[in-house]
Amino acid sequence: MRRVAVTGVSETPSIYRDWWIDERNRLEPVGSLNALLASDGGAYFKTGSTLHLKLVPQDGREWTALDICSSAGC
């Protein structure tokens, strides 16, 4: 597990895990950094213009990928 912070994010993003850009893999916003850290990686936390993400690889992988989009469905 890795935690990443991305700065300069002005709008509420649509974020998707792995290569599927659909609702099955869309991350949900949470209200605090603690809630993000307690999640299974299917969430994000945004405060001001900073986006906090928890990168959790799927079973059997050593990598993870996220698509961060300015609108749903990229």
C-alpha positions in Angstrom: 0.0 0.0 0.0 1.2 3.5 -0.9 -0.4 6.8 -0.2 0.0 9.6 -2.8 -1.0 13.2 -2.7 -1.6 15.2 -5.9 -1.7 19.0 -5.7 -3.4 21.5 -8.0 -6.6 19.6 -8.4 -9.3 22.3 -8.6 -12.4 20.3 -9.5 -13.9 17.2 -8.0 -12.4 14.4 -10.1 -13.7 11.1 -11.3 -11.2 8.4 -10.4 -11.1 4.8 -11.7 -9.0 1.8 -10.6 -7.0 -0.2 -13.1 -7.9 -0.2 -16.8 -11.7 -0.3 -16.6 -13.3 3.2 -16.8 -16.8 2.5 -15.6 -18.8 2.6 -12.4 -17.6 -0.8 -11.1 -14.1 0.7 -10.6 -14.9 4.3 -9.7 -13.5 5.5 -6.4 -15.8 7.1 -3.9 -15.0 10.3 -1.9 -14.5 10.0 1.9 -14.6 12.8 4.5 -11.2 12.4 6.1 -7.7 11.1 5.6 -8.3 8.5 8.4 -11.3 7.2 6.4 -9.2 7.0 3.3 -6.5 5.1 5.2 -9.1 2.7 6.6 -10.5 2.0 3.1 -9.6 -0.9 0.8 -8.3 1.5 -1.8 -11.7 2.2 -3.3 -11.9 5.8 -2.1 -10.2 9.1 -2.2 -10.0 12.2 0.0 -9.8 15.8 -1.4 -9.0 18.8 0.8 -8.7 22.1 -0.9 -6.7 21.5 -4.1 -4.9 18.4 -2.8 -6.1 14.9 -3.7 -5.1 12.0 -1.5 -5.1 8.5 -2.8 -4.3 5.1 -1.4 -2.8 2.7 -4.0 -3.6 -0.9 -3.3 -2.7 -3.5 -5.9 -5.2 -6.3 -6.7 -4.3 -9.8 -5.5 -1.5 -11.3 -7.5 -0.1 -7.9 -8.7 2.8 -5.8 -7.6 1.4 -2.6 -9.4 -1.7 -0.5 -9.5 -3.1 2.1 -11.9 -5.6 4.9 -11.6 -7.2 7.1 -14.2 -7.9 10.6 -12.8 -10.5 12.4 -15.0 -12.1 15.8 -14.9 -15.5 14.3 -15.7 -17.2 10.9 -15.4 -16.1 8.3 -18.0 -13.1 10.4 -19.0 
